[in-house]
């Protein structure tokens, strides 16, 4: 996976971005073999319902806790070392999953697995910011999103076939073992092909969370505020969309699966066009559009009066992703150059922590009346859109922001 393969990327794609793309795709290909089946795996290993819930909550908590340390390491030790550390920890976690004799070992393995899914997340932003000019970043983030989501379509059915053939425990163990092999291959690719082209940050730039937050430009803090509101709105309804469709709208689970597949297909189809539009016309319009779709999705689901209406609602759900590459690019565009990964880490730490209670809030609303969780989701997301629209556009100085003068 080295040498001639990466030489073909040089004209259209930076070498480090190519390594990152290969890493994202290979590890997602492995993880999606077993990810959807982990609750069943835990149950087969003896976990009760509370422990399965604890596993999900632990994922959310680690997703927040890893973000800032991940960004700090990428700025302090360099992008290459950070990627190797996080990939190595994740591969060890896959191995624990594969060998787990009982459910507590799966919880222990989660600490390693989340090192890639959350710890390496700020590093991926920094690699793109370092390597590509502003005019190509949104497209790169679009490619990144496609590479992560395509394995959901490819690998999940293959993992299901393994489980159907071998049983839940043996099937998941085989899938996790395959992921270990992919993780080791990714480590080799990263070690041989990734090159740090910039010095690591000096110690005074390895600042704590408060200092990094204070160093964010006002435009980035306002984007964070808007993003938090939109994601809290999404979180209020996220667990109840399927219940509303199947229980209130009386759609079968199989039909819901088709609707969900439509949503994912629309999202994948619009990533690249959305990224390209953002690179050509600017970020703000596409980001505003995606925030609008976040607010419109729960309203469309609630208002749908027919199957065709539900199809249209889930098309809107897929269009929520059209501005994701633009939003990520805007974060990188505004992040200070010497704290790029740390800034991304702090951004997502704050956002993910604030979103954690949203699902519980949605649950209370659902108990009072099913439609209230969808109504609240729309209102809160709409508030995020308004905050974003009231935020003035920022004039980015390439010399001061992520990627430096080449941007």
N, C-alpha and C positions, 0 to 999 in steps of 0.2 A: 504493500500500500504506500510505498514511498518512491522516491526517485522520479521516473518518467511520468507517473500519474500526476504528481504535483507540478511538474514543469508545464503541463497543459493548462494549468490555471493561471499562469503568470500574466498573460495578456489581459484577461478579463476579471480576475479575482486575485486578491492578495494571498500570498502563500499561507499566512497565519489564519486568514479567514477560511481558506480551504481546509486547513487542519481542523478548525473549529466546526465547520460544517460537517465534515466526516465524523467528528466526535459526537455531535448532536444526533446525527442520523443513526449511527451504529448503536449508541446507548439507548436511544428511544426505541429502536427496532427490538432490542432485547427486553427492555422494561415493559413494553406493551404486550409481550407474550404472557405475562403473569399479573400485571398490575390490577386488572379488573377482577381477578379471582382471589385476591389476597383475603378478603373477608371469609370466603369459603375455606381457604387454606388454614386460616387461624381457627375457624370452627372445627375443622377436621383434626387439628392438633390439640383440641381440648379447650379452646377459649370460649367463654360465654359472651352473651350480647354486650355486657358492659365493657369487657376487654376489647371487643371489636370496635366499640365506640371510642375507647381510649386510644386505640391505634390510629383512628382517624383524627382525633384531637391532637395527638402527638405529632402527626404529620403537619398539621396547621401551625402548631407551636414552633416546631423546628424550622418550618418555612420562614418564619419571622426571625428566629434567633440566629440563623446562619447568614442572613443577608449582609449585615454590617461586617462581621468578621471576615466573610468571603471577600468583600470589597477591600477591606483593610489589607488582607494578605496579598491581593492582586497588586495593590499600589506599593506595598512594602517590600515584597519578595519578587515581584515581577509576574507577568501574565503566565509565563511558561511554568514556573514552579507552582503557582497556584493551581493551574489546570492539572498538573501531575498529581498534586496532593489530593485534590478533590476527586479525581478519577480513581486514584488508588484507594481512597476511603470507600468510595461507592462500590468498587469491585469487591473489596473485602465484605461489604454489607451484602452484596449479592451472594457471596459464598456462605455467609451465615444463614441467609434465607434458604439456600439449597440444602444445607446440612442440619437445619433446625430440628431437634428431636421433640421440642415442645414449644408452645406459643410464646413463652417469655423470650426465647432466643430471637424470634421474629421482631419483637420490640427492640431488642438490642441491635439487631441488624439494621433497623430503620435509621439509627443514628448515622451509620455509614452511608446508606443509600441516599439520604437527604443531603449529604455533602455535595453531591453532583447536582441534584435537582434545585437546591436553594443556594448552597455555598458558592457554586461556580457561576451562578446567574449574573452577578455584577461583573464577573470577569468576561463573560460573553459580550456585554455591552462595551467594556473597555477595549477589547480586541477590535471590535468593529470601529469604535471611535478612533483608536490609534491608527488603523490601517487604511481607512477609506475617507475620502473627502465628503463634505456634507451632501454633495449632489448625488451620492451613491448609497448613503447610509440606510435610508428608508427601504430601498430595494433589497439591501442585504438583510435587514430585519425581516422583511417579508419572506425571503428565502429561508431564513432561520425558522420562522413559524411553520412554513410548509414542511420542512424537514422533520420537525417535531411531531406534526399532526398526521402525516401520511402513514407512519407506522401504526397509528391507531386503527387504520383501515386494514392494514396488511397483517400485523402481528397478532392482534387480539383473536381473530378467528383461528389462527394456527395454534395459539395457546389453548383455545377451546378444544381443538381436535386432539391435542396431546392429553388433555384432561379426560376427554371422552374415551380415549384409547387405554390410558394407564391408570385412571383414577385421579382424584383431586390432589392427593399428596405427591404421588410419583410424577404426575403431569407437571405440577408447579415446580417441583425440584428439578426436573429435566429442563424446564424453561429457564429457571434461575441459573443452572449450570451453563446453559448456552450464553446467558448474559455475562457470566464470568469470563468466558472465552472472548466475547466481544469487548469486554472491558480491558482485558489484557492486550488485545490487538490495538485498541485505542491508545493505551499507554505507550506502546511501541511507536505508533504514528506520531504522537505528541512529542515524545523524546527525540525522535530522529528529525522531525520536520519543522517544529515550531521554533521560531527565533524571536527573542526579545530585542527590539530595535531601539529601545529607549531605556535610560537608567531608571532604577527603582527609586521610589520617593525617599528623600531624606527623613530622618526620624521626626523632625518637627512637623512634617506633613502627615504623619500617622496620628492624626488627631482623633479625639473621642467624638462620640455621636453628636453632642451638643455643639462642638466647634465646627464639625462638618455641616450640620444643619444651618448654623449661623453663616457659614460661607456660601450657602446656596444663593444664587441671584433671586431677587424678589419674584421674577417671572416663574422660576422653577418651583418656588414655594407655593405660589398660587395654582400652578398646574397640579401640584401634589394635593392641595386642598380640594380642587375640583375632582381629581381622580379618586380621592378617598370617598367623596360623596357618591360618585357614580358606582364605585365598587361596593360600598355599603348597601346601596340600593339593589345591586345585583345579588348580594349575599342574602338579603332579606327574602328574596323569592326563589333563589337557586334550588333549594331542596324541595320546593313545593310546586314548581312548574309541572313536574311529572305527575304529582298527585292531583293537581287541578285538572290536567288534561284527562287523566284516566278515571278520576272519581266524579268530578263535577261535569266535565264534558262527555263522560262515559265512552271514552275511546279505549280500545284494547291495548294491552301492553305491547303486542306485536305492532300495532299501528303506530303507537308512540315511538317504537324503535325506528320505523320508517321516517317519521317526522324528525327525529334526532339525527338520522343519517343525512336528511336533506339539509339540516342546519350545518352540519360539519362539512358537507360538500360545498355549500355556498361559501362558508368561511375560507376553505382552501382555495376555491376558485378566485376569490377577490383579494387575497393577500398580495399577490404580485402586482395587479393593476393598482391597488391602493397605495402600495409602496412607490410605484413609479410616478403616480400622480403627485404624491407628496414631495418627491424629489424634484419634479418639474415645476409645480405650482406653489409649493410651500406646505408647511406642516399644519397650520392652524385650521384651515378649512376642513381637512380630512379628519382631524382629531375632533372637531366640533360635530361632524357628521356621525362619527362612531359613538360619541356621547349621546347624541339624539336617538340613535338606534337602541342604545342601552335603555333609555327611558321608554321608548315605544314598544319594546318587545313584550313586557308584561301586560301592557294595555292591549296589545294586539291579541295575545293569548286569551285574555279575559273577554274581549269583545267578539271573538270569532263565533259565528253563528252556524258554520258548516265546516265540513272537512276541508273544502277549498280555502276557507278562512283560516283554518289552522295551518295549512300548508303555507299560506302567505305569512302568517305570524312567525313560523319557523324560518322562513326565508329572511325575515327581518332579524331574527335571532342570529342567523349566520352573518348578516351584514354588520353586526356589532364589531366584527373583527377587522373591518376594512381600514380603520384608522389606527390599529395597533402598531404597525410598523412606523407610522408617522409619530405616534406618541412616544415610542421608545427612542426614535431619532431625536425628537425634541428634548428629551431628557439628556441625551448624550451631547447634543448641541450646546445646552446651557450649563453642563457640569464643568467646574473648574478643571483645567488640564492636569494639575498636579494631584488632584483627588478624584479623578474620574470614577474609578471603581468604588471608592469609599462613598462617594455621593450617591451612586446608584444603590449601594447597599443600604444607606440610611433612608433613602426614598422608599424602598420596598419594605424595610423594617417597620417604618411608621405606618405605611399603608396597610400592610398585612396584619399588624396588631389591631388597628382600628376596625378592620373588617371582621375579626374573629367573633364579636358578639352579635353580628348581624343575623346569623342563622337562628340564634335563640330568640331574638326579637321577632323574626318571621314566624317562629313556632307559636309564640303567644298570640300573634295576630291571627294565625291560621285557626287556632282553637276558638277564637271569638267568631270569626266568619272567614271562610276560605279565600274570598276575594280581597280581604283586607291586606294580606301579605303582598299581593300583586299591586294593589293600589299604592301602598306605601313605597314599594320598590320604584314605581314610576315617579312618584313625587320626589323622593330623595335623589334619584338619578337626574331628574329634571333640574333640581337645585344645583347639582354639580355642573350641568351644562351651562346654566346661567352664570355661575361663578367663572367658568372658563371664558365665556363670551365677554364678560366684564373685565377680563384681564387684558391689558394692552399687549400687543405683540412686542417681542424682544428683538433688539438689534444685536446679533451675535458677533463678537470680536473673535475671529479665528485664533488669534495669538493667545487668548486668555482661556479658551474653552477646550473641551476634550478633543484631542487630536492635534492641537497646536496649529502652527501657521499653515500647514499643508491643507487644512480644511477649507 
